[in-house]
């Protein structure tokens, strides 16, 4: 584990060496990126990792001051990577200076020790994210204006706090993947943890990319509150198995949070579906209108071609006296004897 002093150091670049010193190595990498700000040549690349990108200045009214809003883009990958490194460092600090000291006092078994570390890390993250999310929703006046969930969709712009919140959320859940290796998680626990980590990454990233960051934020806050209560209850349970009242409260809030999530999702999606259906209907009318115009144009062109086309050629008339000429020709073919007999 990072920041921990060992009497016997394992071979360099061995698995044990990486596990024990991963936080130190990640700290060096983060420091290299920060040092890049000191030089003009590398500053433009280093700032892409540290600061939030895609700033857009928007003027709402002529009298009001311009507002700085943000969009998402491919450069966000670099920002997520840097704060992933920060998450690894904070994870090691919490583990080293809080959870390990508590584990030594409690003398937990290996199974409970692993679950205690997992709950301790997640409880700290859920508490921080819940407070941060509540502050953002308070600033957005969601309690007095819930229609902001679907008004003006798609929400291509977001304020700094919302964008930075999503960057940190994605970075934290991505950092949880290598932590499965750094923390030496048991093989039987890896599928369970990998399952919910991937769910968080997919849903949060999807809300961020699909411009559903308002709905995602509203749904994450109550969810994080319920998860915070669960992991806090599990921490108290590991310290004293008689303390199980927290699980009862968690079960009640879990049901309420699921109902709230379904209600908000259905309400928001219904409004968004109405907008999408309206746009689809307008597009359908436009396509039909263009097809009608195209057919009329084709018919007009066809009628013009018929009017301009040349008349059919007249049939050849038979020459005058054709029959007489024919008769004469047939008579000319008679023999001389017949002519003499006819003359006599």
TIVEX-136811 format. One line per 4 residues: number of its first residue (from 0); their letters; for each residue x, y, z of N, C-alpha, C. Coordinates in pm, whole numbers. Example, Ala and Ser with C-alpha at 12.3 -4.5 7.8 and 13.67 -1.06 7.14 Angstrom:
0) AS) 1319 -569 780 1230 -450 780 1320 -330 780 ~ 1285 -225 708 1367 -106 714 1290 3 787
***
This chain:
0) XXXX) 84 -119 0 0 0 0 87 123 0 ~ 46 226 -72 124 348 -82 138 417 51 ~ 244 493 71 274 572 189 308 486 310 ~ 324 356 294 350 268 407 497 226 406
4) XXXX) 560 235 521 701 200 531 716 51 560 ~ 797 -13 483 819 -156 498 965 -182 533 ~ 987 -283 620 1124 -321 654 1191 -394 539 ~ 1117 -484 478 1169 -560 367 1100 -514 240
8) XXXX) 1175 -460 150 1117 -413 24 1120 -527 -77 ~ 1012 -550 -148 1008 -658 -248 1089 -618 -371 ~ 1116 -712 -461 1191 -679 -584 1122 -568 -664 ~ 1202 -486 -727 1150 -374 -803 1066 -425 -920
12) XXXX) 951 -358 -940 856 -388 -1047 789 -524 -1033 ~ 801 -586 -917 725 -708 -891 581 -670 -853 ~ 493 -768 -848 353 -740 -815 342 -678 -675 ~ 415 -733 -582 408 -681 -445 465 -540 -438
16) XXXX) 569 -513 -514 627 -379 -515 528 -277 -571 ~ 459 -312 -679 360 -221 -738 244 -198 -643 ~ 200 -305 -577 86 -292 -486 122 -204 -366 ~ 241 -222 -312 281 -144 -194 311 1 -228
20) XXXX) 359 29 -346 405 163 -381 324 228 -494 ~ 206 176 -522 129 229 -635 89 374 -612 ~ 58 411 -488 19 550 -461 136 645 -482 ~ 257 601 -444 375 685 -466 402 704 -615
24) XXXX) 388 597 -692 412 608 -835 307 695 -904 ~ 182 681 -861 76 765 -917 97 911 -878 ~ 144 935 -756 173 1072 -713 282 1136 -800 ~ 383 1057 -834 490 1109 -921 435 1145 -1059
28) XXXX) 346 1062 -1111 286 1091 -1241 202 1218 -1237 ~ 125 1234 -1129 44 1355 -1115 132 1479 -1100 ~ 245 1465 -1029 337 1578 -1014 401 1616 -1146 ~ 430 1518 -1230 487 1547 -1362 388 1631 -1444
32) XXXX) 260 1596 -1438 158 1673 -1511 148 1814 -1456 ~ 154 1828 -1323 148 1962 -1263 271 2045 -1298 ~ 388 1982 -1302 510 2054 -1340 505 2101 -1484 ~ 424 2034 -1565 411 2078 -1703 353 2217 -1716
36) XXXX) 283 2265 -1612 228 2401 -1616 336 2507 -1606 ~ 454 2472 -1559 559 2570 -1537 633 2607 -1665 ~ 619 2529 -1770 692 2554 -1894 593 2587 -2005 ~ 628 2685 -2083 538 2733 -2187 512 2628 -2294
40) XXXX) 611 2547 -2321 597 2446 -2427 496 2339 -2387 ~ 499 2297 -2262 412 2188 -2216 286 2237 -2145 ~ 276 2367 -2123 162 2419 -2046 29 2392 -2116 ~ 27 2408 -2249 -99 2390 -2321 -145 2244 -2318
44) XXXX) -51 2151 -2300 -90 2011 -2287 -126 1976 -2143 ~ -53 2032 -2048 -79 2001 -1908 -212 2058 -1862 ~ -247 2176 -1913 -372 2239 -1871 -493 2159 -1918 ~ -475 2082 -2025 -583 1998 -2075 -617 1887 -1975
48) XXXX) -519 1844 -1895 -542 1740 -1794 -603 1797 -1666 ~ -570 1919 -1633 -602 1972 -1501 -733 2050 -1500 ~ -751 2136 -1599 -869 2223 -1599 -980 2163 -1684 ~ -1102 2211 -1658 -1219 2166 -1733 -1220 2233 -1869
52) XXXX) -1244 2155 -1974 -1235 2203 -2111 -1372 2241 -2167 ~ -1370 2298 -2289 -1488 2333 -2367 -1573 2440 -2297 ~ -1507 2551 -2271 -1575 2666 -2211 -1649 2743 -2319 ~ -1773 2782 -2291 -1856 2859 -2384 -1912 2978 -2308
56) XXXX) -1887 3097 -2359 -1939 3219 -2297 -2072 3254 -2362 ~ -2174 3267 -2280 -2308 3293 -2331 -2366 3417 -2263 ~ -2425 3505 -2343 -2487 3627 -2292 -2638 3607 -2296 ~ -2701 3604 -2178 -2845 3583 -2170 -2922 3709 -2205
60) XXXX) -2884 3820 -2143 -2948 3949 -2168 -2840 4053 -2194 ~ -2882 4163 -2255 -2787 4270 -2281 -2740 4337 -2152 ~ -2827 4339 -2051 -2792 4405 -1925 -2711 4313 -1833 ~ -2731 4183 -1844 -2664 4089 -1754 -2523 4059 -1801
64) XXXX) -2442 4012 -1708 -2304 3976 -1740 -2300 3842 -1815 ~ -2199 3819 -1896 -2188 3690 -1966 -2168 3575 -1869 ~ -2223 3460 -1904 -2219 3341 -1819 -2127 3239 -1885 ~ -2040 3178 -1805 -1949 3075 -1854 -2015 2938 -1840
68) XXXX) -2040 2874 -1951 -2099 2742 -1953 -2000 2645 -2018 ~ -2031 2517 -2008 -1938 2415 -2056 -2014 2308 -2134 ~ -1942 2248 -2227 -1989 2133 -2302 -1896 2016 -2279 ~ -1932 1901 -2332 -1842 1786 -2323 -1775 1763 -2458
72) XXXX) -1664 1692 -2454 -1588 1665 -2575 -1480 1562 -2550 ~ -1405 1525 -2654 -1302 1420 -2638 -1189 1458 -2544 ~ -1162 1588 -2525 -1055 1628 -2434 -1088 1598 -2288 ~ -1214 1570 -2260 -1252 1535 -2123 -1187 1405 -2078
76) XXXX) -1145 1323 -2172 -1078 1197 -2136 -949 1226 -2060 ~ -875 1329 -2105 -752 1366 -2035 -782 1417 -1895 ~ -887 1496 -1880 -923 1548 -1747 -966 1435 -1654 ~ -1043 1342 -1708 -1085 1227 -1628 -964 1146 -1584
80) XXXX) -866 1130 -1671 -746 1053 -1637 -670 1118 -1522 ~ -656 1251 -1524 -582 1318 -1417 -654 1302 -1283 ~ -784 1321 -1282 -857 1309 -1155 -874 1163 -1114 ~ -858 1071 -1206 -847 930 -1169 -721 908 -1085
84) XXXX) -611 973 -1124 -488 964 -1045 -509 1023 -906 ~ -579 1137 -899 -607 1199 -769 -692 1106 -683 ~ -788 1037 -745 -873 944 -670 -791 828 -613 ~ -696 779 -689 -609 671 -639 -529 719 -518
88) XXXX) -478 841 -523 -400 896 -411 -488 913 -288 ~ -607 969 -304 -698 987 -191 -743 853 -133 ~ -763 757 -221 -799 622 -176 -691 566 -84 ~ -565 582 -125 -454 532 -43 -443 607 89
92) XXXX) -468 737 88 -461 815 212 -568 771 311 ~ -692 754 263 -800 709 352 -771 570 406 ~ -719 483 320 -688 347 363 -576 345 466 ~ -471 425 442 -353 423 527 -376 486 664
96) XXXX) -440 603 665 -447 680 788 -580 668 863 ~ -680 603 805 -809 590 875 -848 444 888 ~ -867 376 776 -924 242 779 -828 140 838 ~ -699 145 803 -604 49 858 -592 62 1010
100) XXXX) -595 185 1060 -588 205 1206 -711 149 1274 ~ -828 166 1214 -951 112 1271 -950 -41 1266 ~ -895 -97 1159 -888 -244 1147 -800 -305 1255 ~ -693 -235 1289 -604 -289 1394 -674 -292 1529
104) XXXX) -761 -197 1553 -832 -194 1681 -944 -297 1687 ~ -1008 -321 1575 -1124 -411 1574 -1086 -558 1563 ~ -968 -589 1511 -922 -727 1495 -1023 -811 1415 ~ -1055 -765 1296 -1155 -831 1212 -1094 -949 1138
108) XXXX) -1180 -1041 1096 -1135 -1154 1015 -1105 -1104 873 ~ -1050 -1192 790 -1014 -1152 655 -1137 -1113 573 ~ -1246 -1187 591 -1367 -1156 516 -1424 -1022 558 ~ -1436 -1001 690 -1488 -874 739 -1391 -760 712
112) XXXX) -1263 -791 712 -1163 -687 685 -1180 -630 544 ~ -1203 -718 447 -1223 -673 309 -1351 -592 295 ~ -1459 -638 355 -1585 -565 348 -1579 -433 424 ~ -1504 -432 534 -1490 -308 611 -1417 -202 528
116) XXXX) -1311 -243 459 -1238 -148 373 -1326 -97 259 ~ -1403 -189 200 -1492 -148 91 -1597 -48 138 ~ -1660 -78 250 -1763 13 302 -1704 145 348 ~ -1584 141 406 -1522 265 451 -1491 359 334
120) XXXX) -1437 303 227 -1407 385 109 -1534 439 45 ~ -1634 354 29 -1757 398 -37 -1836 496 49 ~ -1835 476 182 -1907 569 269 -1848 710 260 ~ -1716 719 256 -1653 851 242 -1688 915 108
124) XXXX) -1687 835 2 -1720 889 -130 -1867 930 -138 ~ -1958 846 -88 -2100 878 -93 -2132 1003 -11 ~ -2068 1018 104 -2092 1137 185 -2049 1263 113 ~ -1929 1261 55 -1879 1377 -17 -1967 1408 -139
128) XXXX) -2005 1306 -215 -2085 1327 -336 -2226 1374 -301 ~ -2283 1323 -193 -2418 1364 -153 -2420 1512 -114 ~ -2322 1556 -37 -2316 1697 2 -2293 1786 -120 ~ -2204 1744 -207 -2174 1822 -329 -2298 1829 -419
132) XXXX) -2365 1715 -439 -2485 1714 -523 -2597 1799 -467 ~ -2616 1796 -335 -2719 1879 -272 -2689 2028 -292 ~ -2564 2066 -282 -2527 2207 -303 -2557 2251 -446 ~ -2534 2163 -543 -2563 2197 -683 -2713 2210 -704
136) XXXX) -2790 2117 -650 -2936 2124 -667 -2994 2246 -597 ~ -2937 2284 -484 -2983 2405 -415 -2957 2528 -499 ~ -2842 2532 -563 -2811 2647 -650 -2901 2651 -772 ~ -2945 2534 -820 -3033 2529 -936 -3180 2548 -900
140) XXXX) -3213 2560 -771 -3351 2579 -725 -3443 2467 -774 ~ -3395 2344 -762 -3475 2231 -809 -3601 2212 -726 ~ -3593 2241 -595 -3709 2219 -508 -3827 2306 -550 ~ -3799 2428 -597 -3907 2519 -636 -3939 2513 -785
144) XXXX) -3850 2455 -864 -3871 2449 -1009 -3825 2314 -1063 ~ -3905 2209 -1040 -3864 2076 -1089 -3871 2062 -1240 ~ -3935 2158 -1308 -3946 2148 -1453 -3813 2171 -1524 ~ -3710 2211 -1449 -3581 2232 -1512 -3521 2099 -1561
148) XXXX) -3583 1986 -1521 -3535 1856 -1566 -3552 1840 -1717 ~ -3661 1895 -1772 -3687 1876 -1914 -3698 2006 -1994 ~ -3702 2118 -1929 -3710 2244 -2002 -3581 2269 -2080 ~ -3596 2306 -2206 -3481 2339 -2289 -3399 2219 -2331
152) XXXX) -3457 2098 -2327 -3381 1980 -2369 -3358 1985 -2519 ~ -3243 1945 -2572 -3129 1885 -2500 -3043 1990 -2430 ~ -2999 1955 -2308 -2919 2046 -2226 -2772 2031 -2264 ~ -2735 2096 -2372 -2598 2084 -2422 -2498 2164 -2340
156) XXXX) -2545 2259 -2261 -2456 2341 -2180 -2478 2311 -2032 ~ -2373 2324 -1955 -2381 2302 -1810 -2286 2397 -1739 ~ -2318 2425 -1614 -2232 2513 -1536 -2107 2437 -1492 ~ -2012 2510 -1439 -1884 2449 -1403 -1902 2339 -1298
160) XXXX) -1983 2364 -1195 -1998 2267 -1088 -2056 2135 -1138 ~ -2151 2143 -1230 -2212 2020 -1284 -2111 1942 -1366 ~ -2039 2010 -1452 -1940 1940 -1536 -1830 1879 -1451 ~ -1780 1956 -1355 -1673 1904 -1270 -1723 1789 -1183
164) XXXX) -1848 1794 -1142 -1908 1686 -1065 -1907 1556 -1146 ~ -1947 1563 -1271 -1950 1443 -1354 -1810 1394 -1387 ~ -1717 1486 -1408 -1578 1445 -1433 -1525 1365 -1313 ~ -1550 1416 -1193 -1502 1347 -1072 -1573 1215 -1050
168) XXXX) -1702 1210 -1082 -1776 1085 -1066 -1722 977 -1159 ~ -1703 1011 -1284 -1651 912 -1379 -1510 869 -1341 ~ -1429 968 -1298 -1291 936 -1259 -1288 843 -1138 ~ -1376 867 -1041 -1374 782 -921 -1410 637 -955
172) XXXX) -1517 619 -1032 -1560 482 -1060 -1464 410 -1154 ~ -1395 484 -1239 -1291 421 -1321 -1170 382 -1237 ~ -1139 463 -1136 -1024 431 -1051 -1051 306 -968 ~ -1180 274 -947 -1214 155 -868 -1175 26 -939
176) XXXX) -1157 31 -1071 -1117 -90 -1145 -975 -133 -1112 ~ -873 -45 -1123 -739 -90 -1082 -727 -114 -931 ~ -814 -52 -852 -809 -75 -708 -842 -219 -671 ~ -915 -287 -758 -940 -428 -733 -810 -507 -727
180) XXXX) -712 -464 -804 -579 -526 -803 -493 -471 -689 ~ -496 -340 -670 -412 -279 -567 -453 -324 -426 ~ -583 -343 -406 -632 -380 -274 -634 -531 -249 ~ -591 -607 -349 -589 -754 -336 -727 -809 -299
184) XXXX) -826 -764 -373 -963 -810 -348 -972 -959 -377 ~ -1045 -1030 -293 -1059 -1174 -311 -1130 -1207 -442 ~ -1094 -1319 -501 -1149 -1357 -630 -1301 -1370 -626 ~ -1355 -1421 -516 -1500 -1438 -508 -1574 -1305 -496
188) XXXX) -1503 -1198 -454 -1566 -1066 -442 -1551 -981 -568 ~ -1461 -1020 -657 -1436 -938 -776 -1558 -928 -867 ~ -1628 -1038 -900 -1745 -1024 -989 -1851 -930 -934 ~ -1878 -937 -803 -1980 -849 -743 -1939 -703 -754
192) XXXX) -1816 -673 -717 -1770 -534 -723 -1758 -485 -867 ~ -1710 -572 -954 -1697 -534 -1094 -1833 -505 -1156 ~ -1935 -574 -1110 -2070 -554 -1163 -2122 -414 -1132 ~ -2116 -374 -1004 -2174 -243 -972 -2082 -128 -1017
196) XXXX) -1952 -153 -1027 -1863 -48 -1080 -1895 -18 -1225 ~ -1913 -123 -1305 -1946 -104 -1446 -2083 -38 -1463 ~ -2177 -72 -1376 -2309 -8 -1383 -2298 142 -1358 ~ -2220 180 -1258 -2201 323 -1230 -2134 393 -1349
200) XXXX) -2030 332 -1403 -1956 395 -1514 -2048 414 -1634 ~ -2125 311 -1668 -2210 318 -1787 -2321 421 -1770 ~ -2388 420 -1656 -2502 510 -1635 -2459 656 -1621 ~ -2353 680 -1544 -2308 818 -1525 -2252 874 -1655
204) XXXX) -2171 795 -1725 -2118 840 -1854 -2230 860 -1955 ~ -2329 772 -1954 -2442 788 -2044 -2521 915 -2019 ~ -2546 946 -1891 -2616 1070 -1858 -2536 1192 -1900 ~ -2404 1182 -1889 -2317 1294 -1925 -2312 1316 -2076
208) XXXX) -2301 1208 -2151 -2285 1219 -2296 -2419 1247 -2365 ~ -2528 1193 -2313 -2660 1209 -2375 -2733 1335 -2330 ~ -2661 1427 -2264 -2718 1554 -2220 -2832 1536 -2120 ~ -2823 1431 -2039 -2920 1406 -1932 -2857 1429 -1795
212) XXXX) -2765 1526 -1789 -2692 1549 -1665 -2781 1601 -1554 ~ -2888 1674 -1587 -2979 1722 -1483 -3054 1606 -1418 ~ -3111 1521 -1501 -3181 1403 -1447 -3085 1312 -1373 ~ -2967 1291 -1427 -2869 1206 -1360 -2830 1259 -1224
216) XXXX) -2814 1390 -1212 -2777 1449 -1085 -2888 1433 -982 ~ -3012 1454 -1025 -3125 1441 -933 -3142 1297 -886 ~ -3112 1202 -973 -3126 1061 -934 -3008 1012 -851 ~ -2891 1069 -871 -2774 1025 -795 -2780 1067 -649
220) XXXX) -2833 1186 -622 -2831 1239 -485 -2909 1149 -389 ~ -3036 1114 -414 -3103 1022 -320 -3043 883 -319 ~ -2993 838 -434 -2930 706 -438 -2806 702 -350 ~ -2724 806 -357 -2604 812 -275 -2639 821 -127
224) XXXX) -2748 888 -93 -2789 894 47 -2823 755 100 ~ -2896 677 22 -2933 542 64 -2809 454 75 ~ -2719 463 -21 -2597 382 -16 -2506 425 100 ~ -2504 553 129 -2426 602 243 -2479 542 373
228) XXXX) -2610 538 387 -2669 479 508 -2638 331 519 ~ -2640 261 406 -2612 118 410 -2469 90 455 ~ -2372 158 394 -2232 130 426 -2195 182 565 ~ -2257 291 607 -2234 338 744 -2290 237 844
232) XXXX) -2407 180 813 -2464 77 900 -2377 -47 905 ~ -2317 -80 792 -2230 -197 791 -2101 -172 870 ~ -2051 -50 868 -1934 -17 949 -1965 -29 1099 ~ -2082 21 1138 -2121 8 1278 -2145 -139 1315
236) XXXX) -2197 -215 1221 -2221 -356 1248 -2090 -432 1269 ~ -1986 -400 1193 -1857 -465 1210 -1792 -429 1344 ~ -1820 -309 1391 -1765 -270 1521 -1844 -333 1635 ~ -1975 -349 1617 -2061 -411 1719 -2178 -476 1647
240) XXXX) -2187 -609 1654 -2289 -681 1579 -2430 -655 1631 ~ -2445 -595 1745 -2578 -562 1798 -2637 -436 1735 ~ -2555 -359 1671 -2602 -234 1609 -2652 -265 1468 ~ -2783 -298 1459 -2843 -333 1332 -2964 -246 1297
244) XXXX) -2989 -144 1376 -3105 -59 1347 -3087 20 1218 ~ -2963 47 1186 -2938 123 1063 -2986 50 938 ~ -2981 -84 940 -3027 -160 824 -3178 -149 805 ~ -3252 -136 915 -3397 -118 904 -3430 15 838
248) XXXX) -3362 120 882 -3382 251 820 -3338 250 675 ~ -3229 180 647 -3182 170 509 -3285 100 421 ~ -3347 -7 469 -3447 -79 390 -3566 11 357 ~ -3607 94 453 -3719 185 429 -3683 291 326
252) XXXX) -3566 352 343 -3524 456 249 -3493 399 111 ~ -3450 274 107 -3422 212 -23 -3548 204 -108 ~ -3659 164 -47 -3787 156 -120 -3832 295 -164 ~ -3820 393 -73 -3862 529 -108 -3777 585 -222
256) XXXX) -3647 560 -216 -3558 609 -321 -3589 544 -455 ~ -3622 415 -456 -3657 349 -582 -3786 406 -639 ~ -3886 430 -554 -4011 490 -602 -3987 631 -655 ~ -3905 707 -585 -3873 842 -630 -3800 839 -764
260) XXXX) -3709 745 -778 -3635 733 -904 -3728 699 -1019 ~ -3818 603 -995 -3913 566 -1100 -4005 681 -1136 ~ -4053 754 -1034 -4145 866 -1060 -4078 974 -1142 ~ -3958 1015 -1100 -3888 1121 -1174 -3850 1075 -1314
264) XXXX) -3809 949 -1324 -3769 899 -1456 -3888 895 -1552 ~ -4002 843 -1503 -4120 836 -1588 -4169 975 -1624 ~ -4172 1066 -1525 -4218 1202 -1551 -4129 1272 -1653 ~ -3999 1261 -1632 -3905 1327 -1724 -3908 1263 -1861
268) XXXX) -3905 1130 -1863 -3904 1062 -1992 -4033 1081 -2069 ~ -4145 1095 -1996 -4271 1123 -2064 -4266 1258 -2133 ~ -4214 1357 -2063 -4201 1490 -2124 -4104 1488 -2241 ~ -3991 1418 -2223 -3894 1408 -2332 -3951 1328 -2448
272) XXXX) -4030 1223 -2416 -4091 1145 -2523 -4192 1230 -2601 ~ -4267 1316 -2529 -4361 1406 -2598 -4286 1500 -2692 ~ -4173 1550 -2645 -4093 1638 -2732 -4041 1562 -2853 ~ -3991 1441 -2830 -3938 1362 -2940 -4047 1324 -3040
276) XXXX) -4166 1288 -2988 -4276 1254 -3078 -4321 1374 -3159 ~ -4322 1490 -3096 -4358 1612 -3169 -4259 1639 -3280 ~ -4130 1625 -3250 -4028 1646 -3352 -4040 1542 -3464 ~ -4070 1417 -3426 -4086 1312 -3527 -4208 1340 -3616
280) XXXX) -4318 1387 -3556 -4437 1421 -3634 -4409 1535 -3731 ~ -4338 1638 -3685 -4301 1749 -3773 -4211 1701 -3888 ~ -4121 1611 -3858 -4033 1557 -3963 -4113 1475 -4063 ~ -4210 1399 -4014 -4295 1319 -4102 -4377 1409 -4194
284) XXXX) -4433 1517 -4142 -4507 1612 -4224 -4415 1676 -4328 ~ -4294 1707 -4288 -4200 1768 -4382 -4165 1672 -4495 ~ -4143 1544 -4461 -4109 1446 -4563 -4226 1427 -4660 ~ -4348 1417 -4607 -4466 1403 -4693 -4484 1524 -4784
288) XXXX) -4461 1642 -4729 -4472 1764 -4809 -4371 1764 -4923 ~ -4247 1725 -4893 -4144 1721 -4997 -4173 1615 -5102 ~ -4225 1498 -5059 -4262 1394 -5155 -4376 1439 -5246 ~ -4475 1509 -5188 -4586 1560 -5268 -4537 1659 -5372
292) XXXX) -4449 1749 -5331 -4393 1846 -5425 -4313 1776 -5535 ~ -4240 1674 -5498 -4160 1600 -5595 -4248 1529 -5697 ~ -4360 1471 -5652 -4452 1403 -5743 -4518 1503 -5839 ~ -4562 1616 -5784 -4622 1718 -5870 -4523 1768 -5974
296) XXXX) -4400 1788 -5933 -4298 1832 -6026 -4274 1728 -6134 ~ -4272 1600 -6096 -4251 1493 -6194 -4366 1486 -6293 ~ -4491 1502 -6245 -4606 1500 -6334 -4603 1617 -6432 ~ -4566 1735 -6384 -4557 1851 -6473 -4451 1832 -6579
300) XXXX) -4340 1776 -6539 -4234 1751 -6637 -4278 1650 -6742 ~ -4353 1546 -6698 -4399 1445 -6793 -4500 1503 -6891 ~ -4593 1587 -6842 -4692 1648 -6932 -4626 1742 -7032 ~ -4525 1817 -6991 -4454 1905 -7082 -4382 1826 -7192
304) XXXX) -4325 1712 -7155 -4256 1631 -7254 -4353 1578 -7359 ~ -4475 1540 -7319 -4574 1491 -7413 -4618 1600 -7510 ~ -4633 1724 -7456 -4676 1835 -7542 -4568 1872 -7642 ~ -4445 1863 -7610 -4335 1903 -7697 -4294 1792 -7793
308) XXXX) -4329 1667 -7766 -4285 1554 -7848 -4339 1567 -7991 ~ -4266 1529 -8107 -4310 1543 -8248 -4430 1453 -8279 ~ -4516 1501 -8387 -4633 1423 -8425 -4592 1296 -8497 ~ -4681 1201 -8494 -4651 1074 -8561 -4644 1093 -8711
312) XXXX) -4553 1025 -8782 -4532 1039 -8925 -4655 987 -9003 ~ -4701 1062 -9117 -4818 1015 -9195 -4783 893 -9281 ~ -4885 808 -9303 -4862 687 -9382 -4843 723 -9529 ~ -4763 649 -9606 -4736 673 -9748 -4860 641 -9831
316) XXXX) -4899 739 -9917 -5013 717 -10004 -4970 638 -10127 ~ -5064 558 -10178 -5034 480 -10299 -5034 574 -10419 ~ -4947 560 -10513 -4943 647 -10631 -5069 632 -10716 ~ -5109 744 -10782 -5228 743 -10863 -5210 650 -10984
320) XXXX) -5324 588 -11017 -5318 498 -11131 -5241 373 -11105 ~ -5226 346 -10978 -5149 226 -10944 -5218 101 -10993 ~ -5352 103 -10979 -5426 -16 -11020 -5420 -35 -11171 ~ -5434 81 -11244 -5429 71 -11390 -5295 25 -11438
324) XXXX) -5193 84 -11374 -5058 40 -11410 -5040 -108 -11384 ~ -5101 -152 -11276 -5091 -294 -11245 -5161 -379 -11347 ~ -5278 -326 -11391 -5354 -404 -11490 -5278 -409 -11621 ~ -5221 -292 -11656 -5146 -288 -11782 -5028 -382 -11776
328) XXXX) -4963 -379 -11661 -4849 -469 -11648 -4889 -613 -11658 ~ -5007 -646 -11601 -5051 -785 -11608 -5092 -823 -11751 ~ -5150 -721 -11821 -5188 -750 -11956 -5066 -763 -12046 ~ -4964 -684 -12017 -4843 -692 -12098 -4777 -829 -12090
332) XXXX) -4805 -894 -11984 -4742 -1025 -11966 -4808 -1137 -12050 ~ -4928 -1106 -12122 -4995 -1210 -12201 -4912 -1245 -12325 ~ -4932 -1361 -12377 -4852 -1410 -12492 -4899 -1344 -12622 ~ -4819 -1342 -12730 -4859 -1283 -12860 -4976 -1352 -12924
336) XXXX) -4989 -1484 -12917 -5103 -1558 -12975 -5234 -1510 -12916 ~ -5230 -1486 -12779 -5354 -1440 -12714 -5392 -1304 -12769 ~ -5295 -1221 -12798 -5324 -1087 -12849 -5387 -1095 -12990 ~ -5334 -1183 -13076 -5389 -1199 -13210 -5530 -1251 -13205
340) XXXX) -5553 -1352 -13117 -5688 -1409 -13105 -5785 -1303 -13057 ~ -5744 -1220 -12968 -5830 -1116 -12917 -5857 -1012 -13022 ~ -5758 -983 -13106 -5778 -882 -13213 -5873 -933 -13322 ~ -5866 -1060 -13354 -5955 -1117 -13453 -6096 -1129 -13401
***
